[in-house]
Amino acid sequence: MRRTVAAAALALALAATGTISAYADSDLQIESPEVVPSEPEAPTPEQVLDRAEAALDGEVTGTRRPEATLALRDLFATLPRLSGTDRAAARRILARPTQGANDPYGDGYTVDSRRRCAKRICIHWVPTTSDAPPSERWVNRSLRVVKQVWRTEVSALGYRRPVRDGRRGGNGKLDVYLADVGSQGLYGYCAPEVTKPGFKRLASGFCVLDNDFSRSEFGGRPINTLKVTAAHEFFHTVQFAYDYLEDPWLMEATATWIEERYADGVNDNRQYLPRGQLVRTWVALDTFKTDSVVQYGNWVFFEYLTERFGNRIVRRIWNQAGHFRGDGKTYSTSAVQRVLPRKAPFAKVFAQFSAANLTPARSYPEGLHWPRPALVSHGALGRGEGTSGTLVIDHLSSHDIRVTPEKSLGKRKFKLRVRIDGPARRTDPMATVVWQQRSGKITKLPVRLNKRGKGSKVVPFNRRQTRRVWLVLSNASTRFDCRGNDVTYSCSGTPRDDNRAFRLRLRVVTRR
């Protein structure tokens, strides 16, 4: 059962043979990180309707990017289970802005609209009311940006084009509407509309973008906000051509990742990094929360995969997750596992990703400007001192501990011995010792754990050679009961390996 408390006390008790001046009362207290509770079981159709209505009504909690696209996705999927007035309300929510009074949730046009089209895309707008863009120049700019996004994501990166919508919107082109959704706390959204004949998990859709991205509402240059929003939301229509019902963490994390591919210099997605696994290492990678931006922040995982394996890795993941002919027809985490090389299995890659995040400036081209992880604990050890305790780690998450040598450790003979007694190997426990020398050079040393999860490592630990040592403990389990009803994680399933205990002992030793 997933822990549901918001925070709990967790201590790593020290069994020290001497006085450890860095630790009060000879104990290194480890504050339990904030635990992100799972969502309740799959919502009822009525709750799905309420969420979609709230998203378009601008009921935003703590983020400027409420989950409008996925709220509408869920509502579209739930339509067959709604009836009467609820179904009518859902259809109004899913309506295009040009349907006017039938789309009353803040973005329905109340005057006649205009349309300007390119080869594959049409922009729709109104000349008056609060939904009007500032000028036709902005309309042209919006059309040009969406065209460039299409060329980047479809033509250059090779993703599928959005599913054609018949003649909805006046022709078979992708329709993008400009409306004042910024007043609702939204950058924009895309909504699935009709499933592709013969493919029940593929759908056409349309998009709505804010009509001006004014600096007063969004904080940045309007053109830059337009670029990242168009890249992000257009990619949702691309995802609808693979599987519009895919796990939501994968949909949002990769849509945020692709902003870097089109608008690399804007860096709007950095705002989400403090909430993702780069900083909050203890929150499962595949977490999706309707009231958080954790899934946006986890674009860093796909950035890591891109640095290791190239841009095509994410497209290959979507090919495995997709439901078109020849696709893998699997769920998010399984899709990632399938595309990794045999010599780089998922557990190994996840452990390396967790270790890389300790030093983002060294691990990512733009990492110098990124935040660093929040350590579970840190302190110093001196001559004859040691520490032992237990950490409990959930699936697809990790904990980091940093120790530094005290001044008393001036001779090269001093070493740090790390012993780990983790979960059984079948649950994919991983451990890495990261040694930073005085010169700044960093060496990452995997700790080999046997089938019972036990292993050890010894590294230099003296003031002449060592600046600091990190221990990264990872629970890389991808085992789920996909018959579950928890909408938070992969396959809407229940993780089988949460709350796994890692017992550890660190001790300063001498070896001549």
Salt bridges, closest charged atoms under 4 A:
GLU34 OE1 - ARG280 NH2 3.24
ASP74 OD1 - ARG73 NE 2.64
GLU136 OE2 - ARG114 NH1 3.74
GLU136 OE1 - ARG116 NH2 2.83
ASP165 OD2 - ARG96 NH2 2.99
ASP175 OD2 - ARG96 NH1 2.71
ASP175 OD1 - HIS124 NE2 2.79
GLU193 OE1 - ARG96 NH2 2.69
ASP243 OD2 - ARG201 NH2 2.91
ASP243 OD2 - HIS323 NE2 3.57
GLU252 OE1 - HIS232 NE2 2.99
GLU252 OE1 - HIS236 NE2 3.34
GLU259 OE2 - ARG65 NH1 3.07
GLU259 OE2 - HIS232 ND1 2.97
ASP286 OD1 - HIS395 NE2 2.83
GLU303 OE1 - ARG261 NH1 3.15
ASP327 OD1 - ARG160 NH2 2.67
GLU366 OE1 - ARG270 NH2 3.14
ASP394 OD2 - ARG2 NH1 2.36
ASP394 OD2 - ARG3 NH2 3.43
ASP421 OD2 - ARG503 NE 3.62
ASP481 OD1 - ARG483 NE 2.99
ASP497 OD2 - ARG479 NE 2.83
ASP497 OD1 - ARG500 NH2 2.75
ASP498 OD2 - ARG2 NH1 3.20
ASP498 OD1 - HIS395 ND1 2.79
